[in-house]
């Protein structure tokens, strides 16, 4: 299976897992969502905010390189810098759903030819890097899964059952 096809599955998986984990987070109080988790990100809200900012940045990098995403498609995802980071779960859910919808839409437009293109950007450490879109998508999918893994660890410490996380069960239509 080519990278474009794989990314369609990963995009759908990420969307469904985010909904599942946000649903689990709804059982926590605001104090619990803001409690120090003694992990890399100090709270559950900080974890979600990081994932949102990172995905918004990844989409911007695609737009800057003219890889399907356009500046116009990103306008609806402008983050309210006055009220950022987000500390209202309902607002956070809405932002997350909008980003995930755009990522899934992007995945359906992605072709194997797009995946061979180069993508260049400047990192947060002021280093200019160039990857193929293939490599960029691998990094992006891994980043999302990595941070959701951190989140599930913290949710487990609260004694919460966040459900199954296995890709074949979350995206059964990908089998076969």
C-alpha positions in Angstrom: 0.0 0.0 0.0 1.4 3.4 -0.9 1.9 6.3 1.6 -1.1 8.3 0.4 -3.4 5.3 1.0 -1.8 4.6 4.4 -2.2 8.3 5.4 -6.0 8.1 4.7 -6.1 5.3 7.3 -4.0 7.2 9.8 -6.0 10.4 9.3 -9.3 8.5 10.0 -7.7 6.7 13.0 -6.4 9.9 14.5 -9.8 11.5 14.1 -11.6 8.6 15.8 -9.1 8.3 18.6 -9.2 12.0 19.3 -13.0 11.8 19.6 -12.7 8.8 21.8 -10.2 10.3 24.1 -12.0 13.7 24.3 -15.1 11.8 25.2 -13.2 10.2 28.0 -11.8 13.6 29.1 -15.4 14.8 29.5 -15.7 12.7 32.7 -12.9 14.8 34.3 -13.5 18.0 36.2 -11.9 21.3 35.1 -9.5 20.9 38.1 -8.5 17.4 37.0 -8.0 18.6 33.4 -5.7 21.3 34.7 -4.0 19.2 37.4 -0.2 18.8 37.2 0.3 15.4 35.6 4.1 15.2 36.4 4.7 14.4 32.7 6.3 16.3 29.8 3.2 18.5 29.5 2.0 19.8 32.9 -1.7 19.0 32.4 -4.2 17.2 30.1 -5.2 20.6 28.7 -1.5 21.3 27.9 -1.3 18.0 26.1 -4.4 18.7 23.9 -3.2 22.3 23.3 0.2 21.0 22.1 -1.4 18.5 19.7 -3.7 21.2 18.3 -0.9 23.7 17.8 1.4 21.0 16.3 -1.3 19.8 13.8 -2.1 23.4 12.9 1.6 23.9 12.3 1.9 20.8 10.1 -1.1 22.0 8.0 0.6 25.4 7.6 3.8 23.7 6.4 1.8 21.9 3.8 0.1 25.1 2.7 3.4 27.0 2.6 4.7 24.3 0.2 1.5 24.2 -1.9 0.8 20.6 -1.0 -3.0 20.5 -1.4 -3.8 22.6 1.7 -4.4 26.3 1.0 -4.2 29.4 3.1 -8.0 29.8 2.6 -8.7 26.3 4.0 -6.6 27.2 7.1 -8.5 30.5 7.9 -11.2 28.7 9.9 -8.4 27.2 12.1 -7.0 30.5 13.3 -6.3 30.1 17.0 -7.5 32.8 19.3 -4.1 34.0 20.6 -5.8 36.2 23.2 -7.5 33.2 24.8 -4.8 30.6 24.1 -4.0 28.1 25.4 -7.6 26.8 25.4 -8.9 25.8 28.8 -12.6 25.2 27.9 -13.2 21.5 26.9 -16.1 22.3 24.7 -14.1 24.9 22.7 -11.1 22.5 22.6 -13.3 19.7 21.2 -14.6 22.0 18.5 -11.1 23.1 17.4 -9.9 19.5 17.5 -12.9 18.3 15.3 -12.3 21.1 12.8 -8.6 20.2 12.5 -9.3 16.5 12.2 -11.9 17.1 9.5 -9.4 19.1 7.5 -6.7 16.4 7.9 -9.2 13.7 6.7 -10.2 15.9 3.7 -6.5 16.5 2.9 -5.9 12.7 3.1 -8.6 12.1 0.5 -6.9 14.5 -1.9 -3.4 13.2 -1.4 -1.9 11.2 -4.3 1.2 9.0 -4.5 2.7 11.8 -6.7 2.1 14.4 -4.0 4.0 12.1 -1.6 7.1 12.3 -3.7 7.3 16.1 -3.7 9.7 18.0 -1.4 8.6 20.1 1.5 10.9 22.6 3.2 10.3 24.5 6.4 12.1 26.2 9.3 11.9 24.3 12.6 11.2 25.9 15.9 15.0 25.8 16.5 15.5 27.9 13.3 16.9 25.0 11.3 15.8 24.7 7.6 14.8 21.1 6.8 13.6 19.5 3.6 11.7 16.2 3.5 9.7 14.3 1.0 6.0 14.5 1.8 6.3 10.8 2.5 8.7 11.4 5.3 6.8 14.4 6.6 3.6 12.4 6.8 5.4 9.6 8.7 6.7 12.1 11.2 3.2 13.7 11.6 1.4 10.5 12.2 4.0 9.4 14.6 3.8 12.7 16.5 0.1 12.4 16.9 0.2 8.8 18.1 3.1 9.5 20.5 1.2 12.3 22.3 -2.0 10.3 22.5 0.1 7.6 24.1 1.2 10.1 26.8 -2.4 11.1 27.3 -3.7 7.6 27.7 -1.0 7.0 30.4 -2.4 10.0 32.3 -6.0 9.0 31.8 -5.1 5.6 33.2 -3.7 7.2 36.3 -7.1 8.8 36.8 -8.6 5.3 36.7 -10.4 6.0 33.4 -11.1 3.4 30.7 -10.5 5.1 27.4 -11.3 2.0 25.4 -9.5 0.1 22.7 -6.8 1.8 20.7 -6.0 -0.9 18.1 -6.1 0.5 14.6 -7.9 -2.5 13.0 -10.7 -2.1 15.6 -10.8 1.7 15.3 -10.7 1.7 11.4 -12.2 -1.7 10.5 -12.8 -0.6 6.9 -9.0 -0.5 6.5 -8.7 -4.2 6.7 -8.4 -6.3 3.7 
